[in-house]
Amino acid sequence: MGTKSGYTYWIMDKEPRKFYVTTPIYYVNDRPHIGHVYTTTLADVLARYHRLRGDDVFFLTGTDEHAAKVADAAAERGLTALQWADQNAGEFQQTFTRLQLSHDDFIRTSEDRHKQRVVAYIQQLLDSGDVYQGEYEGWYDAGQEEYVPENKAQEYEFKSPVNGKALVRRAENNYFFRLSKYQDALQQHIEANPNFVEPDARRNEVLGRIREGLADVPISRTGAEGWGIAMPNDPDHTIYVWIDALFNYLTTVDTDERIQYWPADVQLVAKDILWFHAVIWPCMLMALGRPLPGRVYAHSYWISEGQKMSKSLGNFIDLERIDQYVSDFGLDALRYFLITQGPLGSTDSDFAHAKYIDVYNADLANTLGNCAARGTNMIVRYFDGKLPERGPSVPASRSHASTADEAVATVLGAIDRVNLTQAVDAALGIVRSIDLYIEQTQPFRLAKDPEQLPQVGTILYNCAEALRIASLLLWPVLPDRMQQLWDRLGCTSYTQALENAGRGDLTRWATWGQLQPGTPVSKGDPLFPRYDES
């Protein structure tokens, strides 16, 4: 244990546990939009929480490039498929960099490091007999590039459930994966591990379909004209894009330097691709003899202003609108809205402009920003910018420390359950308790009497210490503004530790009583200026 910059800190003395989080890899047939930004921000916040608590984190995102519609779109523009993929993959990389997302790797399925390992995995499945050649006829969804089971095709009235276009009856000679062989094992795994597919509504959907019976699935196609990964020893067949894509989570870490990260701890997806990730992917891993991911979490969709997003309606949240929100409110504010108001559960969420302003003003400007300003301003005003000594006790002092301790425990539990909304609410609860504490004790009135300054010191010390703990718990969502707050509270070593070591020690850092009296405290511009649209 030691002291630096006026507060107590601990040096980490334990071996970190690993944490591996993935996003889906995104189609390169268009530019990124709010859905891509949302999922990747979820993963970023999870990764930051785990780094903050001291874990050895690997965070993966990337692009899925071997779809037939990528080649079609490229041909329409007079480009090769790779040129079109390069262009849009670059858009994703630039967007994620601009939004300061902290991924450790960005995988492209057109890279050799991916393609070579995919061929090796398929060869292993061929050798074991889990992949075989045969004939297939079924209903094909061209937009999703997937076959739809007969019963589902009838349920959907032979239209795509995603874009409404007619399904096409197709017959092909394909290579197949023996999905049916692993039905019982997968069902038993999901029933024995309820956290494997979440949220609950999605797990129930998956189990319902599994109980109807699993058929073997085609994993190759013909006529790809060189765009894709060829089947081993059969260049006439290209590995089906969805099979190719799923392997990315493994190909990226299947090296001597990274294999310790497997299996993935959390795989974040949107609900439309849950079947591939919750059924086909784990069955292929079983066939390869690889451990299964810990959790596949399928969030819902964003709508906009109460309606499904549509470019024709003008309510589509594209890159330009995302950049405008960042310009108007700041990047941290966008992150906060996505995490607290997003469709993390089984229902869709509305990205409404008026709601955005209300949430920003209520939670960030009026609550967090105002509380930080009140506390630091009073320390500067009444104690010359030096954190005061803890003097005699005042009402509500004892409960304030326990409120912070309870919030830390709640946040740690919520992160393990991927319940980011609960984590943020618990952290902001500390801030709300500070506001209530100030109203109850009224240090601004007590300060008028010089004899009451020791009590004022106790109040403001408790406020600063609670604010310090709240800032730690909020940092993964609001990294820029919380680091500004650390500067004002004299806690710059948190930033240094996270930048230099790549991880923190949240449990110890968030222990009550680490701020040292005499620490320089400063005030500054509002962290979140109140927004007035007029």
TIVO-823100 format. One line per field, with one value per residue (C-alpha): residue in three letters; x, y, z; residue number from 1. Coordinates in Angstrom, 2 decimals. Layout:
REM TIVO-823100
type: ALA  ...
c1: X  ...
c2: Y  ...
c3: Z  ...
seq: NUM  ...
This chain:
REM TIVO-823100
type: MET  GLY  THR  LYS  SER  GLY  TYR  THR  TYR  TRP  ILE  MET  ASP  LYS  GLU  PRO  ARG  LYS  PHE  TYR  VAL  THR  THR  PRO  ILE  TYR  TYR  VAL  ASN  ASP  ARG  PRO  HIS  ILE  GLY  HIS  VAL  TYR  THR  THR  THR  LEU  ALA  ASP  VAL  LEU  ALA  ARG  TYR  HIS  ARG  LEU  ARG  GLY  ASP  ASP  VAL  PHE  PHE  LEU  THR  GLY  THR  ASP  GLU  HIS  ALA  ALA  LYS  VAL  ALA  ASP  ALA  ALA  ALA  GLU  ARG  GLY  LEU  THR  ALA  LEU  GLN  TRP  ALA  ASP  GLN  ASN  ALA  GLY  GLU  PHE  GLN  GLN  THR  PHE  THR  ARG  LEU  GLN  LEU  SER  HIS  ASP  ASP  PHE  ILE  ARG  THR  SER  GLU  ASP  ARG  HIS  LYS  GLN  ARG  VAL  VAL  ALA  TYR  ILE  GLN  GLN  LEU  LEU  ASP  SER  GLY  ASP  VAL  TYR  GLN  GLY  GLU  TYR  GLU  GLY  TRP  TYR  ASP  ALA  GLY  GLN  GLU  GLU  TYR  VAL  PRO  GLU  ASN  LYS  ALA  GLN  GLU  TYR  GLU  PHE  LYS  SER  PRO  VAL  ASN  GLY  LYS  ALA  LEU  VAL  ARG  ARG  ALA  GLU  ASN  ASN  TYR  PHE  PHE  ARG  LEU  SER  LYS  TYR  GLN  ASP  ALA  LEU  GLN  GLN  HIS  ILE  GLU  ALA  ASN  PRO  ASN  PHE  VAL  GLU  PRO  ASP  ALA  ARG  ARG  ASN  GLU  VAL  LEU  GLY  ARG  ILE  ARG  GLU  GLY  LEU  ALA  ASP  VAL  PRO  ILE  SER  ARG  THR  GLY  ALA  GLU  GLY  TRP  GLY  ILE  ALA  MET  PRO  ASN  ASP  PRO  ASP  HIS  THR  ILE  TYR  VAL  TRP  ILE  ASP  ALA  LEU  PHE  ASN  TYR  LEU  THR  THR  VAL  ASP  THR  ASP  GLU  ARG  ILE  GLN  TYR  TRP  PRO  ALA  ASP  VAL  GLN  LEU  VAL  ALA  LYS  ASP  ILE  LEU  TRP  PHE  HIS  ALA  VAL  ILE  TRP  PRO  CYS  MET  LEU  MET  ALA  LEU  GLY  ARG  PRO  LEU  PRO  GLY  ARG  VAL  TYR  ALA  HIS  SER  TYR  TRP  ILE  SER  GLU  GLY  GLN  LYS  MET  SER  LYS  SER  LEU  GLY  ASN  PHE  ILE  ASP  LEU  GLU  ARG  ILE  ASP  GLN  TYR  VAL  SER  ASP  PHE  GLY  LEU  ASP  ALA  LEU  ARG  TYR  PHE  LEU  ILE  THR  GLN  GLY  PRO  LEU  GLY  SER  THR  ASP  SER  ASP  PHE  ALA  HIS  ALA  LYS  TYR  ILE  ASP  VAL  TYR  ASN  ALA  ASP  LEU  ALA  ASN  THR  LEU  GLY  ASN  CYS  ALA  ALA  ARG  GLY  THR  ASN  MET  ILE  VAL  ARG  TYR  PHE  ASP  GLY  LYS  LEU  PRO  GLU  ARG  GLY  PRO  SER  VAL  PRO  ALA  SER  ARG  SER  HIS  ALA  SER  THR  ALA  ASP  GLU  ALA  VAL  ALA  THR  VAL  LEU  GLY  ALA  ILE  ASP  ARG  VAL  ASN  LEU  THR  GLN  ALA  VAL  ASP  ALA  ALA  LEU  GLY  ILE  VAL  ARG  SER  ILE  ASP  LEU  TYR  ILE  GLU  GLN  THR  GLN  PRO  PHE  ARG  LEU  ALA  LYS  ASP  PRO  GLU  GLN  LEU  PRO  GLN  VAL  GLY  THR  ILE  LEU  TYR  ASN  CYS  ALA  GLU  ALA  LEU  ARG  ILE  ALA  SER  LEU  LEU  LEU  TRP  PRO  VAL  LEU  PRO  ASP  ARG  MET  GLN  GLN  LEU  TRP  ASP  ARG  LEU  GLY  CYS  THR  SER  TYR  THR  GLN  ALA  LEU  GLU  ASN  ALA  GLY  ARG  GLY  ASP  LEU  THR  ARG  TRP  ALA  THR  TRP  GLY  GLN  LEU  GLN  PRO  GLY  THR  PRO  VAL  SER  LYS  GLY  ASP  PRO  LEU  PHE  PRO  ARG  TYR  ASP  GLU  SER
c1: 0.00  1.19  0.10  0.32  -1.37  -2.96  -4.88  -4.20  -3.75  -2.90  -0.54  -2.14  -0.65  -2.82  -2.79  -5.52  -8.33  -9.05  -12.15  -12.90  -15.79  -16.87  -19.26  -20.69  -18.51  -20.40  -21.36  -19.32  -22.14  -22.77  -21.48  -21.93  -25.14  -26.56  -26.98  -23.27  -22.29  -24.61  -23.36  -19.73  -20.27  -21.86  -18.77  -16.51  -18.21  -18.02  -14.34  -13.61  -15.41  -13.37  -10.11  -11.04  -11.53  -8.12  -8.96  -6.82  -9.23  -9.44  -12.11  -12.75  -14.77  -14.44  -16.09  -17.76  -16.79  -17.48  -21.22  -22.52  -24.27  -20.91  -19.69  -22.98  -22.78  -19.15  -20.01  -22.74  -20.09  -17.48  -15.26  -13.84  -15.36  -12.16  -12.09  -15.66  -14.89  -11.75  -13.77  -16.48  -14.20  -12.23  -15.45  -16.01  -12.43  -12.49  -15.86  -14.77  -11.56  -13.46  -15.81  -12.75  -13.82  -11.15  -11.13  -7.91  -8.25  -10.30  -10.61  -11.48  -12.57  -10.63  -7.35  -5.09  -4.81  -8.56  -8.88  -6.06  -7.49  -11.02  -9.75  -8.01  -11.18  -13.29  -10.68  -10.90  -14.69  -14.33  -11.87  -14.19  -17.21  -19.09  -19.04  -20.18  -21.31  -24.94  -27.96  -30.11  -33.37  -35.07  -36.33  -33.53  -33.54  -31.26  -31.08  -29.85  -28.00  -29.49  -31.89  -35.16  -36.64  -39.88  -42.03  -40.59  -41.03  -44.72  -44.96  -43.40  -45.75  -42.68  -41.30  -38.12  -38.82  -36.17  -36.92  -40.27  -38.99  -40.14  -38.14  -36.67  -36.86  -33.34  -31.68  -27.93  -25.16  -23.51  -21.31  -23.32  -22.56  -24.15  -26.01  -28.56  -25.80  -25.33  -28.98  -29.22  -25.86  -26.71  -30.16  -28.71  -26.02  -28.54  -30.87  -27.99  -26.47  -29.29  -26.81  -25.53  -28.27  -29.70  -31.98  -34.52  -36.98  -34.28  -33.21  -36.81  -37.04  -33.89  -34.94  -38.34  -36.77  -34.24  -37.03  -38.69  -35.61  -32.37  -31.62  -28.14  -27.19  -25.39  -22.04  -20.93  -22.20  -21.20  -20.83  -18.96  -16.49  -13.51  -15.04  -14.84  -12.88  -12.73  -13.59  -10.48  -9.58  -12.76  -12.37  -15.86  -17.38  -16.96  -17.51  -20.88  -20.46  -22.14  -19.90  -16.83  -17.93  -18.67  -15.14  -13.69  -14.13  -11.78  -9.39  -8.38  -7.24  -6.15  -2.47  0.24  0.06  -3.73  -5.18  -5.54  -8.47  -10.61  -13.45  -15.15  -16.85  -19.51  -20.58  -22.86  -25.21  -28.48  -31.55  -31.77  -28.55  -29.09  -29.79  -26.37  -24.61  -26.67  -27.13  -24.88  -21.79  -21.73  -22.44  -19.49  -17.32  -18.48  -17.54  -14.08  -13.65  -13.43  -14.94  -18.16  -18.55  -19.77  -22.66  -24.34  -26.31  -28.81  -30.07  -33.06  -33.33  -33.41  -36.43  -36.52  -39.18  -41.58  -41.19  -39.00  -35.93  -36.14  -34.13  -37.33  -38.95  -35.90  -35.57  -32.51  -29.71  -26.73  -23.14  -23.93  -26.59  -24.35  -21.54  -23.99  -25.02  -21.36  -20.78  -23.79  -23.58  -20.15  -19.09  -19.66  -23.27  -23.88  -22.35  -24.53  -27.73  -26.90  -26.05  -28.91  -31.70  -30.72  -32.46  -30.34  -33.34  -35.93  -37.84  -36.88  -35.88  -36.73  -33.98  -36.07  -34.48  -36.63  -35.89  -32.17  -32.30  -34.36  -31.97  -28.93  -30.26  -31.74  -28.94  -25.77  -26.26  -28.57  -27.44  -23.83  -22.50  -24.25  -23.19  -19.53  -19.65  -21.31  -18.83  -15.64  -16.81  -17.57  -14.17  -12.48  -14.62  -14.53  -11.19  -8.98  -9.06  -7.69  -9.69  -10.73  -10.12  -12.87  -14.15  -17.04  -19.77  -22.92  -26.28  -26.25  -22.44  -22.37  -24.96  -23.11  -20.15  -22.40  -24.37  -21.14  -20.14  -23.52  -23.28  -19.86  -21.23  -24.26  -22.11  -19.76  -22.69  -24.47  -21.39  -21.11  -24.73  -24.21  -26.78  -25.18  -28.34  -28.36  -24.64  -25.00  -28.09  -26.27  -23.32  -25.56  -27.40  -24.30  -24.46  -28.13  -27.32  -24.71  -27.30  -29.71  -26.93  -26.11  -29.78  -30.04  -26.86  -26.78  -23.03  -23.55  -25.55  -23.26  -20.25  -21.61  -20.66  -16.87  -17.43  -19.31  -16.47  -15.25  -18.70  -18.65  -15.29  -16.80  -19.69  -17.51  -15.00  -17.82  -19.16  -15.76  -15.07  -18.48  -18.04  -14.65  -16.18  -19.09  -16.61  -14.77  -17.99  -19.05  -15.68  -16.37  -19.40  -18.06  -14.27  -13.40  -15.47  -14.66  -10.94  -11.56  -13.24  -10.29  -8.04  -10.19  -10.21  -6.45  -6.84  -4.75  -2.97  -6.12  -5.67  -1.97  -2.58  -5.20  -3.04  0.24  -0.87  -4.01  -6.06  -7.05  -8.11  -11.68  -12.46  -9.54  -9.71  -13.39  -12.74  -14.06  -11.65  -8.77  -8.87  -6.33  -7.05  -5.02  -5.37  -5.66  -9.20  -10.06  -13.18  -13.60  -16.08  -19.29  -18.70  -22.09  -23.47  -27.24  -28.62  -31.22  -32.36  -33.65
c2: 0.00  3.55  7.12  9.27  12.50  12.73  9.47  5.91  3.29  -0.41  -2.17  -5.22  -8.43  -11.11  -12.87  -11.41  -13.60  -13.48  -11.98  -12.35  -10.39  -10.33  -8.44  -9.97  -9.25  -6.82  -7.16  -4.87  -4.28  -0.83  1.76  1.42  2.64  2.87  -0.92  -1.53  1.34  0.12  -3.47  -2.41  0.19  -2.49  -4.63  -1.65  -0.84  -4.48  -4.60  -1.40  -2.66  -5.84  -3.96  -1.67  -4.64  -6.02  -8.67  -9.56  -8.50  -9.32  -7.46  -8.46  -6.90  -6.90  -7.42  -10.32  -10.05  -13.20  -12.72  -13.11  -9.75  -8.09  -9.40  -8.32  -4.82  -4.52  -5.55  -2.90  -0.29  -1.61  -2.82  -6.13  -7.71  -7.04  -3.38  -2.92  -4.81  -2.70  0.48  -0.45  -2.23  1.01  2.89  0.57  0.93  4.72  4.95  2.78  4.78  8.07  6.80  5.77  2.15  0.07  -3.19  -5.18  -6.56  -5.95  -9.14  -9.21  -12.54  -11.77  -11.95  -14.97  -15.53  -16.21  -18.12  -20.56  -21.59  -21.95  -24.45  -26.39  -26.54  -27.73  -30.35  -31.62  -31.90  -33.71  -36.14  -36.86  -37.37  -34.41  -32.76  -34.76  -34.11  -34.43  -32.87  -30.18  -28.52  -25.84  -22.29  -19.75  -16.21  -14.35  -11.20  -13.13  -15.73  -18.58  -21.47  -21.34  -24.60  -25.75  -25.15  -21.65  -20.84  -21.69  -19.63  -16.65  -17.18  -17.91  -14.42  -13.28  -12.39  -9.67  -7.82  -9.32  -10.48  -13.82  -16.89  -18.82  -22.58  -23.85  -27.21  -27.57  -30.08  -29.08  -30.11  -30.56  -30.31  -33.02  -30.59  -33.28  -35.33  -32.65  -31.81  -33.68  -32.45  -28.83  -29.02  -30.52  -27.82  -24.97  -26.49  -27.07  -23.60  -21.05  -18.19  -19.69  -17.97  -14.70  -12.95  -15.54  -14.92  -15.68  -18.85  -20.07  -19.36  -21.33  -24.28  -24.33  -24.65  -27.25  -29.43  -29.38  -31.20  -30.14  -30.99  -31.13  -27.79  -26.98  -25.31  -24.73  -23.16  -23.15  -20.33  -17.97  -17.12  -16.89  -14.72  -16.78  -19.65  -22.81  -26.16  -28.27  -30.17  -29.03  -25.60  -25.84  -25.34  -22.25  -22.38  -20.82  -17.25  -17.88  -20.83  -18.86  -15.90  -17.81  -19.17  -15.66  -15.74  -18.71  -17.95  -14.65  -16.22  -19.67  -18.78  -19.56  -15.98  -15.77  -19.25  -18.63  -16.32  -19.13  -19.77  -16.40  -15.25  -13.06  -13.04  -10.09  -10.35  -8.87  -11.07  -11.72  -13.78  -15.64  -19.03  -19.18  -18.22  -20.21  -23.42  -23.89  -22.28  -24.30  -27.53  -26.91  -26.25  -29.54  -31.30  -29.69  -30.64  -27.00  -25.49  -23.50  -19.76  -18.80  -16.60  -15.67  -12.49  -11.34  -7.78  -6.31  -3.50  0.27  2.00  5.75  8.23  5.34  3.75  1.15  2.87  3.63  5.85  6.72  7.95  10.04  8.55  6.38  6.90  6.89  8.00  11.63  11.74  9.87  12.38  15.25  13.91  13.63  17.20  18.58  16.59  14.95  11.35  10.32  11.50  9.30  6.34  6.99  7.11  3.94  1.99  3.18  3.46  0.78  -2.51  -4.73  -6.85  -8.65  -5.53  -2.84  0.68  4.07  6.46  9.62  13.07  14.53  11.51  11.94  15.54  14.60  11.83  14.03  16.93  14.83  12.33  13.98  17.75  18.08  15.05  14.05  17.33  19.48  17.26  17.32  21.11  21.64  19.46  20.79  24.41  24.32  22.78  25.52  28.22  27.16  25.34  27.08  24.12  21.61  18.53  19.17  16.95  14.65  16.41  15.58  13.31  14.79  13.19  10.66  10.35  6.67  5.58  7.41  5.02  1.96  3.30  3.42  -0.10  -1.48  0.24  -1.31  -4.79  -4.19  -3.01  -5.99  -8.41  -6.60  -6.68  -10.44  -10.69  -8.23  -5.99  -2.69  -0.70  -1.86  -1.16  2.44  3.01  1.78  4.08  7.07  6.17  7.24  10.63  11.00  10.12  12.89  15.42  14.25  14.39  17.98  18.95  17.26  18.75  22.09  22.80  26.09  27.34  25.86  27.53  30.96  30.13  29.69  27.37  24.96  24.61  21.29  19.84  21.36  19.65  16.27  16.80  17.83  15.06  12.52  14.11  14.05  10.46  9.25  11.15  9.50  6.04  6.95  8.23  4.90  2.98  5.32  5.46  2.54  4.42  7.98  7.57  11.08  13.09  10.83  11.25  15.01  14.56  12.48  15.39  17.74  15.35  14.74  11.13  11.24  7.99  6.07  7.32  6.50  2.97  2.23  3.62  2.05  -1.32  -1.63  -2.57  -1.35  -2.82  -1.65  -3.58  -2.01  1.39  1.70  1.04  3.93  6.45  6.68  10.41  12.13  15.46  18.23  16.83  19.72  19.93  22.15  23.24  23.66  24.00  21.98  18.32  18.21  21.69  21.77  21.53  24.04  23.32  26.86
c3: 0.00  -0.68  -1.25  -4.33  -5.37  -1.92  -1.79  -0.79  -3.50  -3.63  -5.98  -7.56  -6.17  -7.75  -11.09  -13.31  -14.56  -18.27  -19.89  -23.61  -25.14  -28.79  -30.99  -34.16  -37.14  -39.33  -42.98  -45.25  -47.73  -46.24  -43.78  -39.99  -38.33  -34.80  -34.47  -35.07  -32.79  -30.03  -29.90  -30.04  -27.31  -25.10  -25.59  -24.96  -21.64  -20.54  -21.50  -19.57  -16.45  -16.51  -17.09  -14.19  -11.88  -12.85  -15.46  -18.47  -21.21  -24.90  -26.87  -30.49  -33.27  -37.07  -40.44  -42.25  -45.91  -47.91  -48.47  -52.01  -51.76  -51.11  -54.46  -56.11  -54.65  -55.75  -59.32  -59.47  -58.67  -61.04  -58.17  -57.15  -54.07  -52.11  -53.14  -51.92  -48.71  -48.14  -48.52  -46.04  -43.58  -43.51  -42.61  -39.65  -38.45  -38.77  -37.01  -34.09  -33.76  -33.86  -31.13  -29.05  -28.73  -27.01  -29.01  -28.91  -32.43  -35.57  -37.60  -41.31  -42.73  -45.93  -43.96  -44.40  -40.65  -40.63  -43.88  -43.17  -39.82  -41.19  -43.78  -41.01  -38.90  -41.85  -42.71  -39.12  -39.45  -42.78  -41.25  -38.33  -40.58  -39.06  -42.50  -45.53  -49.11  -50.19  -51.90  -50.35  -51.35  -49.32  -48.95  -49.30  -47.89  -50.30  -48.18  -45.13  -47.20  -45.21  -45.65  -43.70  -42.33  -43.99  -40.89  -40.46  -44.15  -43.79  -40.60  -42.39  -45.38  -47.52  -47.01  -45.32  -41.67  -41.99  -45.25  -46.34  -49.74  -51.14  -50.21  -53.14  -53.56  -54.25  -54.75  -54.35  -53.99  -50.73  -47.92  -44.72  -41.03  -38.84  -36.61  -35.71  -34.05  -31.38  -30.65  -27.36  -26.10  -26.89  -25.33  -22.16  -22.04  -22.35  -19.76  -17.34  -17.94  -18.03  -18.51  -21.76  -23.82  -22.56  -21.96  -20.76  -23.60  -26.16  -24.39  -24.41  -28.14  -28.84  -26.71  -28.38  -31.82  -30.70  -29.30  -32.72  -34.02  -35.66  -39.28  -40.75  -42.31  -45.59  -45.03  -48.65  -51.84  -55.48  -57.98  -55.66  -58.42  -56.12  -53.39  -50.23  -48.74  -50.84  -49.29  -48.67  -51.84  -53.62  -55.25  -56.81  -53.34  -51.17  -47.41  -46.62  -45.38  -42.04  -41.23  -42.29  -40.18  -36.98  -36.86  -36.48  -32.72  -32.59  -35.45  -33.86  -30.60  -31.80  -31.53  -29.00  -27.72  -27.34  -26.87  -23.12  -23.87  -25.30  -24.66  -25.05  -21.86  -23.47  -27.11  -27.87  -30.86  -32.07  -31.83  -35.60  -35.62  -32.37  -34.01  -35.65  -32.43  -29.95  -31.97  -35.01  -33.45  -30.19  -32.07  -34.37  -31.35  -29.82  -33.04  -32.90  -29.25  -28.15  -24.98  -25.46  -24.79  -21.36  -22.51  -25.78  -25.17  -27.80  -27.47  -29.31  -31.86  -31.87  -33.34  -33.97  -32.86  -32.21  -35.65  -37.28  -38.71  -42.40  -44.70  -46.58  -43.36  -42.56  -39.06  -39.70  -37.17  -39.54  -39.07  -39.76  -37.04  -34.62  -35.25  -34.74  -31.32  -30.36  -31.54  -29.65  -26.41  -26.27  -26.80  -23.20  -23.37  -26.42  -24.61  -21.57  -23.60  -25.52  -22.38  -20.14  -22.71  -25.22  -26.08  -23.87  -22.90  -25.00  -26.14  -28.64  -27.52  -28.97  -30.00  -29.70  -29.78  -26.98  -24.80  -25.45  -24.22  -21.16  -20.14  -20.75  -18.68  -15.88  -15.32  -16.60  -16.33  -13.32  -11.30  -12.02  -13.38  -10.80  -7.90  -8.99  -9.33  -5.92  -4.07  -5.63  -5.60  -1.86  -1.08  -3.11  -1.50  2.14  2.38  -0.19  -2.56  -0.04  0.95  4.58  7.56  8.70  11.78  14.11  12.82  11.40  10.60  7.74  7.69  8.63  6.06  3.30  3.39  3.48  0.48  -1.51  -0.41  -1.43  -4.82  -5.48  -4.70  -6.92  -9.83  -9.62  -9.60  -12.43  -14.67  -14.22  -15.43  -18.34  -16.66  -17.57  -16.87  -13.25  -12.92  -14.08  -11.96  -8.84  -9.55  -10.17  -6.98  -5.03  -6.73  -5.87  -2.26  -2.20  -3.37  -0.67  1.92  1.01  1.28  4.68  6.15  4.27  4.49  2.64  5.66  8.30  6.64  7.61  11.22  11.63  14.59  12.31  9.77  11.24  10.56  7.07  6.57  7.49  5.09  2.17  2.81  2.69  -0.49  -2.20  -1.15  -2.31  -5.57  -6.05  -5.73  -8.01  -10.62  -10.58  -11.12  -13.94  -15.72  -18.12  -19.47  -19.16  -19.46  -20.63  -18.14  -15.19  -15.88  -15.83  -12.45  -11.20  -12.12  -10.03  -7.05  -7.20  -8.39  -11.57  -10.70  -11.69  -15.22  -15.13  -13.85  -16.49  -19.27  -18.15  -16.75  -18.85  -15.81  -12.38  -9.05  -8.57  -5.39  -3.58  -5.21  -4.27  -0.57  1.53  3.04  0.55  -0.19  2.03  3.77  2.20  -1.32  -3.83  -5.21  -8.16  -9.95  -13.67  -16.50  -16.13  -16.93  -18.65  -19.45  -19.39  -22.93  -24.08  -27.62  -28.07
seq: 1  2  3  4  5  6  7  8  9  10  11  12  13  14  15  16  17  18  19  20  21  22  23  24  25  26  27  28  29  30  31  32  33  34  35  36  37  38  39  40  41  42  43  44  45  46  47  48  49  50  51  52  53  54  55  56  57  58  59  60  61  62  63  64  65  66  67  68  69  70  71  72  73  74  75  76  77  78  79  80  81  82  83  84  85  86  87  88  89  90  91  92  93  94  95  96  97  98  99  100  101  102  103  104  105  106  107  108  109  110  111  112  113  114  115  116  117  118  119  120  121  122  123  124  125  126  127  128  129  130  131  132  133  134  135  136  137  138  139  140  141  142  143  144  145  146  147  148  149  150  151  152  153  154  155  156  157  158  159  160  161  162  163  164  165  166  167  168  169  170  171  172  173  174  175  176  177  178  179  180  181  182  183  184  185  186  187  188  189  190  191  192  193  194  195  196  197  198  199  200  201  202  203  204  205  206  207  208  209  210  211  212  213  214  215  216  217  218  219  220  221  222  223  224  225  226  227  228  229  230  231  232  233  234  235  236  237  238  239  240  241  242  243  244  245  246  247  248  249  250  251  252  253  254  255  256  257  258  259  260  261  262  263  264  265  266  267  268  269  270  271  272  273  274  275  276  277  278  279  280  281  282  283  284  285  286  287  288  289  290  291  292  293  294  295  296  297  298  299  300  301  302  303  304  305  306  307  308  309  310  311  312  313  314  315  316  317  318  319  320  321  322  323  324  325  326  327  328  329  330  331  332  333  334  335  336  337  338  339  340  341  342  343  344  345  346  347  348  349  350  351  352  353  354  355  356  357  358  359  360  361  362  363  364  365  366  367  368  369  370  371  372  373  374  375  376  377  378  379  380  381  382  383  384  385  386  387  388  389  390  391  392  393  394  395  396  397  398  399  400  401  402  403  404  405  406  407  408  409  410  411  412  413  414  415  416  417  418  419  420  421  422  423  424  425  426  427  428  429  430  431  432  433  434  435  436  437  438  439  440  441  442  443  444  445  446  447  448  449  450  451  452  453  454  455  456  457  458  459  460  461  462  463  464  465  466  467  468  469  470  471  472  473  474  475  476  477  478  479  480  481  482  483  484  485  486  487  488  489  490  491  492  493  494  495  496  497  498  499  500  501  502  503  504  505  506  507  508  509  510  511  512  513  514  515  516  517  518  519  520  521  522  523  524  525  526  527  528  529  530  531  532  533  534
